Amino acid sequence: METNPVVECILSRRSVRKYKKNPLPADTLAAVLRCGIYAPTAWHREPWAIRVLQDSAALDRFNGSLLQWMREIRHPALGHFQEPNASVLYHAPVLVVIAGDMGRSPMAPADCFLAAENILLAAWSFSIGSCIIASAVEFLKSAGGGAWRSALQIPAGHEPVVAAVLGYAADGWEGAMALRDDSRIGHVHGAAGELP
Ligand SMILES: Cc1cc2nc3c(=O)[nH]c(=O)nc-3n(C[C@H](O)[C@H](O)[C@H](O)COP(=O)(O)O)c2cc1C
């Protein structure tokens, strides 16, 4: 198979669930976030608000609120976070939340996820790991997440769509390589007589 640095970046990215505390260099983070807003966006509406939290005390408080909410609703993933120092954010130094303006574009969720994927891949191109955190979005969308929606300055009318953490991977972060099923790809040849 042919390859190049972009293909290598895409194929080698893995979700990272163990982070060093080191903050990300400001100019590197700026480049990564900029890649987010250069994702394709339906009708070029850019219906997103991207919020970045790096303060470690604030991240701890967010994790505490998230865990508390997960306990209250008996979240199915709670079993993974039972240790006293557990972090749903895996102790990562950066949390990115992307909220979509549903009134501005019916494709806002797709646009937000495309921005997120650009951010994850750009981060990996700088050897910065990432992981999407679904429960953070569920929490922010819930009634109990209202105070954090305000604290994160998510504008009115915007719905949280993606949350992801970023940071340098700590030693021993690698799990089993998540191989993909090539058989999901099918080439359609459109032989004469087989098309509608
Ligand atoms: C929509 C979405 C939600 C996810 N939520 C979580 C999550 O809450 N916690 C987590 O550790 N990983 C989460 N992941 C990461 C997936 O588990 C991961 O992408 C998948 O196992 C494939 O592994 P890879 O990313 O290493 O290739 C999520 C991924 C997606 C696309």
Ligand as a Chemical Component Dictionary entry (heavy atoms), coordinates in Angstrom:
data_LIG
# 
_chem_comp.id                   LIG 
_chem_comp.type                 NON-POLYMER 
_chem_comp.pdbx_formal_charge   0 
_chem_comp.three_letter_code    LIG 
# 
loop_
_chem_comp_atom.comp_id 
_chem_comp_atom.atom_id 
_chem_comp_atom.alt_atom_id 
_chem_comp_atom.type_symbol 
_chem_comp_atom.charge 
_chem_comp_atom.model_Cartn_x 
_chem_comp_atom.model_Cartn_y 
_chem_comp_atom.model_Cartn_z 
_chem_comp_atom.pdbx_ordinal 
LIG C1  C1  C 0 -18.204 9.133 19.343 1  
LIG C2  C2  C 0 -17.069 8.520 20.137 2  
LIG C3  C3  C 0 -17.146 8.464 21.519 3  
LIG C4  C4  C 0 -16.091 7.931 22.269 4  
LIG N1  N1  N 0 -16.160 7.974 23.635 5  
LIG C5  C5  C 0 -15.127 7.502 24.370 6  
LIG C6  C6  C 0 -15.139 7.620 25.790 7  
LIG O1  O1  O 0 -16.070 8.139 26.396 8  
LIG N2  N2  N 0 -14.064 7.155 26.476 9  
LIG C7  C7  C 0 -13.011 6.571 25.849 10 
LIG O2  O2  O 0 -12.061 6.162 26.531 11 
LIG N3  N3  N 0 -12.960 6.456 24.499 12 
LIG C8  C8  C 0 -13.990 6.925 23.759 13 
LIG N4  N4  N 0 -13.934 6.857 22.377 14 
LIG C9  C9  C 0 -12.758 6.273 21.711 15 
LIG C10 C10 C 0 -13.071 4.896 21.111 16 
LIG O3  O3  O 0 -13.200 3.943 22.141 17 
LIG C11 C11 C 0 -11.919 4.531 20.148 18 
LIG O4  O4  O 0 -11.858 5.483 19.109 19 
LIG C12 C12 C 0 -12.103 3.131 19.545 20 
LIG O5  O5  O 0 -12.006 2.165 20.546 21 
LIG C13 C13 C 0 -11.061 2.840 18.445 22 
LIG O6  O6  O 0 -9.752  2.936 18.987 23 
LIG P1  P1  P 0 -8.685  3.985 18.444 24 
LIG O7  O7  O 0 -9.254  5.371 18.612 25 
LIG O8  O8  O 0 -7.484  3.770 19.331 26 
LIG O9  O9  O 0 -8.405  3.674 17.017 27 
LIG C14 C14 C 0 -14.960 7.387 21.603 28 
LIG C15 C15 C 0 -14.888 7.450 20.206 29 
LIG C16 C16 C 0 -15.919 8.022 19.488 30 
LIG C17 C17 C 0 -15.799 8.115 17.979 31 
# 
loop_
_chem_comp_bond.comp_id 
_chem_comp_bond.atom_id_1 
_chem_comp_bond.atom_id_2 
_chem_comp_bond.value_order 
_chem_comp_bond.pdbx_ordinal 
LIG C1  C2  SING 1  
LIG C2  C3  SING 2  
LIG C2  C16 DOUB 3  
LIG C3  C4  DOUB 4  
LIG C4  N1  SING 5  
LIG C4  C14 SING 6  
LIG N1  C5  DOUB 7  
LIG C5  C6  SING 8  
LIG C5  C8  SING 9  
LIG C6  O1  DOUB 10 
LIG C6  N2  SING 11 
LIG N2  C7  SING 12 
LIG C7  O2  DOUB 13 
LIG C7  N3  SING 14 
LIG N3  C8  DOUB 15 
LIG C8  N4  SING 16 
LIG N4  C9  SING 17 
LIG N4  C14 SING 18 
LIG C9  C10 SING 19 
LIG C10 O3  SING 20 
LIG C10 C11 SING 21 
LIG C11 O4  SING 22 
LIG C11 C12 SING 23 
LIG C12 O5  SING 24 
LIG C12 C13 SING 25 
LIG C13 O6  SING 26 
LIG O6  P1  SING 27 
LIG P1  O7  DOUB 28 
LIG P1  O8  SING 29 
LIG P1  O9  SING 30 
LIG C14 C15 DOUB 31 
LIG C15 C16 SING 32 
LIG C16 C17 SING 33 
# 
